[in-house]
Amino acid sequence: MNFIPVNEPLLDGNEKKYLIECIDTGWISSEGPFIDRFEKETAASVGRRYGVAVSNGTAALEVAIQALRIQPGDEVVMPTFTIISCAAAVVKVGGVPVFVDCDPYTWNMNPDQIESRITARTKAIMLVHIYGLPTDIDPVLQLAKKHGLYVIEDAAEMHGQTYKEKQCGSFGDISIFSFYPNKHITTGEGGMVLTDDPKLAERCASLRNLCFKPERRFVHDEIGSNFRMTNLQAALGVAQLERLDQTVQRKREIGRLYRKLLTDVEGLQLPVERTEYAENIYWVFGVVLQDSIRCSVEEVMEKLKQSGIGTRPFFWPMHEQPVFRKMGIVSDESLPHAELIARRGFYLPSGLTLTNEQIRHVTKVLISILKEERE
Ligand SMILES: *Cc1c(COP(=O)(O)O)cnc(C)c1O
């Protein structure tokens, strides 16, 4: 069998047709009809009023943080088990990310640990849904209301997922999506900021486009960025959005098949299939090695690679990042669940081009590797 990559995008819908349309009409920059269409259709798909397309998910987080006017010294509570984009967006404006441990089973931020982190300087809570299962959102919204805080929802891994039947990407004051190739909708690189507030939407659009003043171009009251998405990217996005339902259905099939084949394997913790509020869409299929497996995650990943199977390690906790240690942003406090899964977790090939035969092969190889390593 050929090498099975950890992810490969599926681009066999209208992607090519729409890209040719861009080239035939000459609309290849950040102006062009697909941008507006992609923004409107994405916002409508989650029930938001406004979508502002940007160049990637990290940029979307930066725009969101700046749009909410997070100032130097302001604190934003967020999970420690996430990608650095979340914390970096806060640090870049002089704010302070405050980290919360994850639940050992859902791998999402534990809402019970949020309130003790709220201080007089807290301005916002950032929700980040991890690996296909949404965070428990209601308790977070209640806390935010009680303490007068903004809520930012990072739904980068959640296209097509719901929380209590309501679309992810529609919660809090502002939400973001990423369209990186391993996300359920990809534009190569790309992202979006979504909100229901017209003023916030306008501010996001301005921050994405260098804060040009509408009355007099090249005069600026504020510093923005060039985070514009191109019409070419949006053309891909429109085509990808057309089959989001099938994408989510297939991701669930992939997850279920992995679960079925791995369910009785000793020493392997699998993703949670469902909670009270959602069924997993397995953005990636993560596994965590338990104590009975003696060897390291790196060794298992290396052996899989030798057998032609691509994997990725789990996120590394934010409170253990060398860069934040150096900056004095984090203390020595332990957040044990995130520390454990970061050291013992990795994910298997989970892309849309994966066949059931490949999934069976991956599990067979993994099971035989683990058999050698058990006590
Ligand atoms: C992918 C991802 C991002 C960053 O998106 P990019 O488009 O890669 O910049 C942010 N947050 C989460 C949770 C992600 O998974």
The ligand as an ORCA input file, in Angstrom:
! r2SCAN-3c Opt
* xyz 0 1
  C      -6.355     25.256     12.474
  C      -6.707     25.987     13.713
  C      -6.458     27.363     13.866
  C      -5.586     28.155     12.933
  O      -6.006     28.226     11.650
  P      -4.946     28.543     10.462
  O      -5.866     28.745      9.303
  O      -4.084     27.350     10.326
  O      -4.226     29.770     10.832
  C      -6.930     28.000     14.993
  N      -7.585     27.326     15.958
  C      -7.804     26.000     15.871
  C      -8.532     25.322     16.967
  C      -7.363     25.285     14.761
  O      -7.554     23.961     14.696
*
